[in-house]
Amino acid sequence: MENKPKFVQSVVCKDCDEPVELNREIQVGEIIECQNCGAEMEVISLDPLEISLIEPKAALIRYAITFLFPPLAGLTAQALSKLIR
């Protein structure tokens, strides 16, 4: 299995079966979003090309980790630093 980026024109959405136009290089681990239904898919393999649908629960967890936890962690750190002073 090769991990170098690979140029891909399009893939078929695993949720709505519509083509997802890419026309760019992709790599393993990359997240692709369907322009038609909004489903998120992860690139599992490049040779052969394999993508996997990310379930809504996993997408929600990824969103929380990316956008919610960092600000909350920052607020917690600020509150703790004030208590320590």
Order of alpha helices (4+ residues) and beta strands (2+ residues): beta-beta-beta-beta-beta-alpha-alpha
